[in-house]
Amino acid sequence: MEKIEYENYKKKPISLTKAILKSIAMLLLALAIFVVGIMFYCNIFLSYYPISGPSMRPLINATYYSGDCAYATPNIKSVTYGDIIIYNRPPMNGESATYVIKRVIAMGNDNIMIKEDNGEYAIYLQYNSTGEWKKLEEDYIKDKSSYKGSYEKLYDSSKNASKIFTDENGNKYYHIDKDEIFYAGDNRPVSIDCFSYGAMKTERLVAKVVYLIHKGEPRIWQVVMQFLGIYKWR
């Protein structure tokens, strides 16, 4: 039998240029699959919410006619302090029920107090009605002078008398029931929120915001950047 030389079966080496092009093609394919996967996740497992109104500025720069939007998960079990949520606010003052987007300030069984601190008002929380009062650091608030108005609205005895108490130093505070949540807009001077009408039932929570999409920038690019943690809006 004729002997076949092993060298006849060796593959010819690929040129450097072809190797680079092949690597780039594989990288682009992987990136495309990754992007498609993220968009599939957003459109199947998350809900899309267009946003209007200035109550969450500067985080959300929406106007009344067009603006930012959000992808949010209906899984609300993990909602906690500082989260941005979608809430189904019940009818008020003759208005119909509506979805609102706000930030969670306090949770059930917390106590909330607003008092002056070094010339400006600040929020203090007593978490789950136990322990010491801690100042809430709200770097997302642009104009903290608005706390004075929030103070007056929250302690309006005609609306919240049954939830307003006084500590041993004479400071008033507001109690949040265990089945309630307290949310507010970042743009306090114009926001209509729990400072205006008191804490709300957690059963009306609709969703927790996962991705915020700013107007004027490619949606997919923003989602990918937030997914990778390169851009964080929280």
C-alpha positions in Angstrom: 0.0 0.0 0.0 1.2 3.4 -0.9 2.3 5.5 2.0 0.6 8.9 2.4 2.7 11.6 3.7 1.2 13.4 6.9 2.1 16.7 5.5 -0.6 16.3 2.8 -3.3 16.7 5.5 -1.9 19.8 7.1 -4.1 22.9 6.7 -2.6 25.9 5.0 -1.9 28.7 7.4 -4.4 31.6 7.4 -3.0 35.0 6.6 -2.8 37.6 9.4 -5.3 39.8 7.6 -7.9 37.1 7.3 -7.4 36.1 10.9 -8.0 39.7 12.0 -11.1 40.0 9.8 -12.4 36.7 11.1 -11.9 37.8 14.7 -13.7 41.1 14.0 -16.6 39.4 12.4 -17.0 37.0 15.3 -16.8 40.0 17.8 -19.5 41.9 15.8 -21.7 38.8 15.7 -21.3 38.3 19.5 -22.1 42.0 20.0 -25.2 41.8 17.8 -26.5 38.7 19.7 -25.8 40.5 23.0 -27.7 43.7 21.9 -30.6 41.7 20.5 -30.8 39.7 23.7 -31.0 42.9 25.8 -33.8 44.3 23.6 -35.6 41.0 23.8 -35.4 41.1 27.6 -36.6 44.7 27.7 -39.6 44.2 25.4 -40.7 40.8 26.9 -40.0 41.1 30.6 -40.1 44.9 31.1 -42.8 47.5 30.5 -42.3 50.7 28.6 -43.5 54.0 30.1 -43.3 57.4 28.4 -42.7 60.2 30.9 -44.2 63.7 30.9 -43.9 66.5 33.4 -41.1 68.2 35.3 -41.5 66.6 38.8 -38.4 64.4 38.5 -35.9 67.0 37.2 -33.0 67.1 36.8 -32.8 63.2 36.7 -35.6 63.1 34.2 -35.8 66.1 31.9 -39.2 65.4 30.5 -41.6 68.1 29.3 -45.4 67.9 29.3 -45.4 67.0 25.5 -42.4 64.9 24.9 -39.4 63.7 26.9 -37.7 60.8 28.6 -39.1 57.3 29.0 -38.5 54.3 31.2 -38.3 50.5 31.2 -39.7 49.1 34.4 -40.1 45.6 36.0 -43.5 44.5 37.5 -41.5 42.7 40.2 -42.0 45.2 43.0 -40.9 42.9 45.9 -37.4 44.4 45.8 -38.5 48.1 46.0 -36.5 50.0 48.6 -35.2 53.4 49.6 -34.1 55.6 46.6 -35.7 53.4 43.9 -37.6 55.1 41.1 -41.1 53.6 40.9 -44.3 53.8 38.8 -47.3 54.2 41.0 -51.0 54.2 40.2 -52.2 57.2 42.1 -56.0 57.1 43.0 -58.4 59.8 41.8 -57.9 63.1 43.7 -59.6 66.5 43.6 -61.8 65.5 40.7 -59.0 64.1 38.6 -58.9 60.6 37.3 -56.5 57.9 38.5 -53.1 58.3 36.9 -49.6 56.7 36.8 -46.9 58.8 38.4 -43.1 58.3 38.5 -41.4 59.2 41.8 -38.6 58.3 44.1 -39.1 56.2 47.2 -38.3 58.2 50.3 -39.5 56.0 53.2 -41.1 52.6 53.7 -43.7 51.1 56.0 -43.4 51.7 59.8 -40.8 54.5 59.2 -41.2 57.9 60.8 -40.3 61.0 58.8 -39.4 64.4 60.1 -38.5 67.7 58.4 -36.5 70.2 60.4 -34.1 73.0 59.9 -30.4 72.1 59.7 -27.7 74.8 59.3 -30.0 77.3 57.7 -31.9 74.9 55.4 -34.5 72.3 55.9 -33.7 68.6 55.7 -35.5 65.2 56.0 -34.8 62.9 58.9 -35.9 59.2 59.0 -36.4 56.9 61.8 -36.2 53.5 60.0 -39.0 51.1 61.0 -39.9 53.3 63.9 -36.8 52.1 65.9 -33.4 53.5 66.5 -32.0 57.0 66.1 -33.1 59.6 63.6 -30.8 59.8 60.5 -30.6 62.6 58.1 -31.5 61.7 54.5 -28.7 62.7 52.2 -30.5 63.7 49.0 -27.8 64.7 46.4 -30.4 64.4 43.7 -32.3 67.5 45.0 -31.3 70.7 43.3 -33.3 73.1 45.4 -33.5 72.1 49.1 -35.2 75.4 50.0 -38.4 73.7 48.8 -38.4 71.6 52.0 -40.1 74.4 53.9 -43.1 74.1 51.7 -43.0 70.3 52.0 -42.9 70.7 55.7 -46.0 72.8 55.8 -47.9 70.4 53.5 -46.9 67.2 55.4 -47.9 68.6 58.7 -51.3 70.0 57.6 -53.3 68.7 60.6 -56.6 68.8 58.6 -55.3 66.0 56.3 -52.8 64.1 58.4 -53.8 64.6 62.0 -54.0 60.9 62.9 -50.4 60.3 61.7 -48.7 63.3 63.2 -46.9 62.8 66.5 -44.6 64.8 68.7 -41.3 63.5 70.2 -39.9 64.4 73.7 -38.2 67.5 72.3 -41.3 68.9 70.8 -40.5 68.0 67.2 -43.4 66.8 65.0 -43.0 63.7 62.8 -45.2 61.8 60.4 -45.8 58.0 60.8 -46.0 55.7 57.8 -48.2 52.6 58.3 -46.8 49.1 57.6 -48.8 48.7 54.3 -47.8 52.1 52.9 -44.9 53.8 51.0 -43.8 57.4 51.0 -42.6 58.7 47.6 -41.7 62.2 46.3 -40.5 63.9 43.1 -36.9 65.2 42.9 -38.1 68.6 41.8 -39.9 69.4 45.0 -41.3 72.9 44.3 -43.5 71.5 41.5 -44.0 67.9 42.4 -47.4 66.7 43.7 -46.6 63.7 45.9 -46.8 62.2 49.3 -45.8 65.5 50.9 -49.0 66.8 49.5 -51.5 63.9 50.2 -49.7 61.6 52.7 -48.3 58.1 52.4 -49.9 55.7 49.9 -50.9 52.1 49.9 -48.2 49.7 48.6 -50.9 47.7 46.8 -51.0 50.4 44.1 -47.3 50.1 43.2 -47.1 49.2 39.5 -43.4 48.8 38.7 -39.8 49.5 39.6 -37.8 51.4 37.0 -34.8 49.5 35.6 -33.6 51.7 32.8 -34.1 55.4 32.2 -34.0 56.5 28.6 -33.2 60.2 27.8 -34.7 61.9 24.8 -32.3 62.7 21.9 -30.0 59.7 22.5 -30.2 56.2 20.9 -32.4 54.0 23.1 -30.4 50.8 22.6 -27.1 52.5 23.3 -28.4 53.8 26.6 -29.9 50.5 27.6 -26.6 48.7 26.9 -24.5 51.3 28.8 -26.8 50.9 31.8 -26.8 47.1 31.6 -23.0 47.1 31.6 -22.9 49.5 34.5 -20.9 52.1 32.5 -23.7 54.7 32.9 -25.6 54.8 36.2 -28.5 57.1 36.8 -29.5 56.1 40.3 
